[in-house]
Every structure is written in structure tokens, then in C-alpha cells.
Amino acid sequence: MRSSRLVLILAVIILQACSKVPVTGRRQFNVISTGQIASMVNEQYRETLQSSTILPDSDPRTQQVRACGQRIAQAVERFLNENGMQDRVQEFNWEFNVADDETVNAWCMPGGKVLFYTGILPLTQDENGLAVVMGHEVAHAVARHGNERMSQGILAQGAGMTLDILTSENPGLARNILLQSVGIGSQLGMLAYSRSHESEADKMGLIFMAMAGFDPRTAPAFWERMSASSNGQAPPELLSTHPSDERRIQDLNAYMPEALKYYKP
């Protein structure tokens, strides 16, 4: 009797934890809200900024990244509000910064905490290239990919474990699971997103940049430049767990007609 009741309780929890990802409609298992991890995310973001050389507000590169980020953030929030997903809008407290670092990478943590590295800017080349990266990284946060991975990590700690329990009993482990879930760079000891998450972020990012008035047709060329930049060496961090270059370009081109529906220059 007890086992049957436990199975029923777990079934209810799993059912309640299933939600749909905006744009793609994929169902995901997620037991951790952005609100639950907001303090952890903010602390980690502040620590990262303090340990990095952050460009000043007056730097043209910072201004360009922020202008791009704000346009995409506004388009995303408008889309979510128009499609009955106001709860996701409330999760975001957008912040955009640029670190003077040759790492070819950029990331967005849950809640909209974004960091670009100057190493990626020569490859973005212009505002459309920036929008390709910005849309992709923002998509990870909108899709709650970090929350989803953290949910899987918490679940792997044992049945009945919750974030509150883990945080109180083993805060170090809780922090490590967060770091391993948000895919913001191996130099911080974090795991990258899965290939399925990266492919989903590609599609969502294409839509988001188009909504913001950036040309989605520039996306394949940017990823080709990213691929070529490795020169046969280890790929840039942003490409480390992505599908093959050929497959990625094919997927982007196949999804382009859908993205162009949202594009209004």
C-alpha cells in the first residue's frame, strides 16, 4: 500500500513538473523555478564579474552588446506576454556585461544574467552576428535549460531530495550542481548544455533575433566563421557540445522560413 501511494505521489510530482518550452513546444521535466535559485545565480554572477576584467559602460563594445541584448529581451518579453506566458517574464532581471577576455564564448544564466567575452566579438563582426549569439544564449534562459539540467542533477541525488533539503544539508554540492547546469564555460568548472538543448536554443535564437529586427539569414554564416576559427584545433567553447557543423547549418536553413515569418526589418 505504501509503495503504491509513493508511486502515485511521484507521478503527481512528475506531472506537475512537466511544462512546455516556448516556441518549440517540447515538454520538459523541471522541478526548480528560477525564483528558487535566483540568489545562487546572482551570487555566482557577481563573483564572476568581480574575478573578470569587465569593460566600462562607456566602452563601445559594451554599448553594442547591451543595445543588442535589450532589443532581444524586449522582443522576447513581448512574445511571452502575447502568448500567455507572463510567468516567465517575471523571472527576468536582465543584465548585460562584457569581459576583456580572449575566450570565444558568451552565456546567459537563468534570470537573464548575460556575459560576453571580447574574444567572440571579432567573429560576430556586426550587430547581426551579435544577435545570433545573443538570441541563442537568451534562448537557454527562456527555455529554462539550466533549471532543467539542475532538476536532473537534484533527482540524481536520490528520491525525495529537494533543492531546499540539498541546500541546507550540502550547500557546496547544491552550488556545484548549479555550476554544472548553466553551461557558462569550462574555465569556471561548468558542464556545457546537451546537444539537444543547443539545437533547441539555435531554433529559438533564430526566432528571437528575427522578432527583434535582426536578419536571421546571417546565422549560418556566423556559425561557419565559428567553425573555421578553430583551425583544426579544439573547437571554441561555444561549439564544444553542439551538433556537427554541417548538421547545424542544415537545421538552421531548414528552420529559416519559420524565422522569417517574424522578421520585420
C-alpha positions in Angstrom: 0.0 0.0 0.0 2.8 2.4 0.9 4.7 1.7 -2.3 1.6 2.4 -4.3 1.0 5.7 -2.6 4.6 6.6 -3.2 4.3 5.8 -6.9 1.1 7.9 -7.0 2.8 10.9 -5.3 5.8 10.7 -7.6 3.5 10.5 -10.6 1.7 13.7 -9.5 5.1 15.5 -8.9 6.3 14.5 -12.3 3.1 15.6 -14.0 3.2 18.9 -12.2 6.8 19.4 -13.1 6.2 18.9 -16.9 6.0 22.1 -18.8 6.3 23.2 -22.4 9.2 25.1 -23.8 8.2 28.4 -25.7 8.4 28.3 -29.5 9.3 24.6 -29.8 6.6 23.2 -27.6 8.9 20.4 -26.2 7.8 19.0 -22.9 10.5 19.2 -20.2 10.8 17.9 -16.6 11.6 20.8 -14.3 11.1 20.9 -10.5 13.3 24.0 -9.9 12.0 27.5 -10.6 14.2 30.4 -11.4 13.0 32.1 -8.2 14.3 29.2 -6.1 17.8 29.6 -7.5 17.8 33.4 -8.0 20.1 34.1 -5.0 22.6 31.5 -6.1 22.6 32.7 -9.6 23.1 36.4 -8.6 25.9 35.4 -6.2 27.7 33.4 -8.9 27.2 36.2 -11.5 28.6 38.8 -9.1 31.6 36.6 -8.3 32.3 36.1 -12.0 32.2 39.8 -12.7 34.5 40.5 -9.7 37.0 38.0 -10.9 36.9 39.2 -14.5 38.1 42.4 -16.2 34.7 44.0 -17.1 34.7 46.7 -19.8 33.3 50.0 -18.6 29.8 51.3 -19.5 31.5 53.9 -21.8 33.2 51.2 -24.0 31.6 51.0 -27.5 31.7 47.2 -27.2 29.7 47.2 -24.0 27.2 49.6 -25.5 26.8 47.5 -28.6 26.3 44.3 -26.7 23.8 46.0 -24.3 21.8 47.5 -27.2 21.5 44.2 -28.9 20.6 42.4 -25.6 17.9 44.9 -24.7 16.3 44.7 -28.2 16.2 40.9 -28.0 15.0 40.9 -24.3 12.2 43.3 -25.2 11.1 41.1 -28.2 11.2 38.0 -26.0 9.1 39.6 -23.3 6.6 40.9 -25.8 6.3 37.4 -27.3 5.9 35.7 -23.9 3.2 38.2 -22.8 1.3 37.8 -26.1 1.3 34.0 -25.7 0.1 33.8 -22.1 3.5 33.1 -20.6 3.7 36.1 -18.3 5.1 33.9 -15.5 8.3 33.6 -17.5 8.6 37.3 -18.0 8.6 37.8 -14.2 11.7 35.6 -14.0 14.0 38.0 -15.8 16.1 40.8 -14.4 18.3 41.4 -17.5 21.9 42.4 -17.1 24.5 42.5 -20.0 28.2 42.8 -19.5 31.4 42.3 -21.5 34.6 40.8 -20.1 38.0 41.6 -21.6 39.0 38.0 -22.2 40.2 36.2 -25.4 37.8 33.3 -24.7 35.5 32.7 -27.6 32.3 32.5 -25.6 29.2 34.1 -24.2 26.5 32.9 -21.8 23.2 33.7 -20.2 22.3 32.4 -16.7 18.7 31.8 -15.5 17.1 35.1 -14.9 18.8 36.9 -17.7 22.4 37.4 -16.4 24.5 37.7 -19.6 28.2 37.9 -20.1 30.1 38.2 -23.5 33.8 37.7 -23.8 35.7 40.1 -26.2 37.2 37.0 -27.8 34.0 36.3 -29.6 33.4 39.9 -31.0 35.8 39.6 -34.0 33.6 36.6 -35.1 30.3 38.4 -34.6 31.6 41.3 -36.8 28.4 43.3 -36.7 25.1 43.7 -34.8 23.5 40.8 -36.7 26.4 38.5 -35.6 25.9 39.7 -32.1 22.2 39.0 -32.3 22.9 35.4 -33.4 24.9 34.7 -30.2 22.6 36.8 -28.0 19.4 35.1 -29.3 21.0 31.7 -28.8 22.1 32.4 -25.2 18.9 34.2 -24.2 17.0 31.1 -25.5 18.8 28.9 -23.0 17.3 31.1 -20.2 13.9 31.4 -21.7 13.7 27.6 -22.2 14.9 27.1 -18.6 17.6 24.7 -19.8 19.7 25.4 -16.7 16.7 24.7 -14.4 16.0 21.5 -16.3 19.6 20.3 -16.0 19.7 21.2 -12.4 16.4 19.3 -11.8 18.0 16.3 -13.3 21.0 16.7 -11.1 18.9 17.0 -8.0 16.9 14.0 -9.0 20.1 12.0 -9.4 21.0 12.7 -5.7 18.2 10.4 -4.6 14.4 10.1 -4.4 12.7 12.7 -2.3 15.7 15.1 -2.4 14.6 18.7 -3.0 16.6 21.8 -3.6 15.8 23.2 -0.1 17.0 20.0 1.5 20.1 19.8 -0.6 21.0 23.5 0.0 20.6 23.1 3.8 22.4 19.7 4.1 25.1 20.2 1.5 25.3 23.8 0.1 28.6 23.0 -1.7 27.0 20.3 -3.7 24.0 22.4 -4.5 26.3 25.1 -5.8 28.3 22.6 -7.9 25.1 21.3 -9.5 24.1 24.9 -10.4 27.5 25.5 -11.9 27.3 22.3 -13.9 23.8 23.2 -15.1 24.2 26.6 -16.7 26.9 25.9 -19.3 28.8 29.1 -18.9 32.3 27.9 -19.6 34.8 25.2 -18.7 37.2 27.7 -17.1 34.6 28.0 -14.3 34.3 24.3 -14.0 30.9 24.0 -15.6 29.5 21.5 -17.9 28.0 22.6 -21.2 24.4 22.1 -22.2 23.4 18.9 -24.0 23.3 18.8 -27.8 19.5 18.7 -27.7 19.4 21.9 -25.7 21.9 23.5 -28.0 19.8 22.6 -31.1 16.7 23.9 -29.4 18.5 27.2 -28.5 19.6 27.5 -32.1 16.0 27.4 -33.3 14.6 29.7 -30.6 17.5 32.1 -31.0 16.8 32.4 -34.7 13.2 33.3 -33.9 14.2 35.8 -31.2 16.7 37.7 -33.3 14.1 37.9 -36.1 11.5 39.3 -33.7 14.0 41.9 -32.6 14.5 43.0 -36.2 17.9 41.3 -36.8 18.3 39.3 -40.0 18.2 35.6 -39.2 19.7 34.7 -42.6 23.0 35.8 -41.2 23.1 33.0 -38.6 24.5 30.2 -40.8 27.4 32.4 -41.9 28.2 33.3 -38.3 28.4 29.6 -37.3 30.6 28.9 -40.3 33.0 31.6 -39.1 32.9 30.0 -35.6 33.7 26.6 -37.0 36.6 27.9 -39.2 38.1 29.8 -36.3 39.2 26.5 -34.7 41.8 25.9 -37.5 41.7 22.2 -36.8 42.3 22.6 -33.1 39.8 22.1 -30.2 36.6 24.0 -31.0 35.7 27.2 -29.3 33.8 26.7 -26.0 30.6 27.8 -27.6 30.8 24.9 -30.0 32.1 22.2 -27.7 28.9 20.2 -27.4 27.0 21.3 -30.4 25.8 19.1 -33.3 28.2 18.8 -36.2 28.8 22.0 -38.2 27.1 20.5 -41.3 24.1 19.4 -39.3 23.8 22.7 -37.5 23.8 24.7 -40.8 21.3 22.3 -42.3 19.0 22.7 -39.3 19.2 26.5 -39.4 18.5 26.7 -43.1 15.5 24.3 -42.7 14.1 26.4 -39.9 14.7 29.7 -41.7 11.3 30.0 -43.3 9.7 29.9 -39.9 12.1 32.5 -38.5 11.5 34.8 -41.5 7.8 35.0 -40.6 8.8 37.1 -37.6 11.4 39.2 -39.4 10.4 42.8 -40.0 13.4 45.0 -40.8 
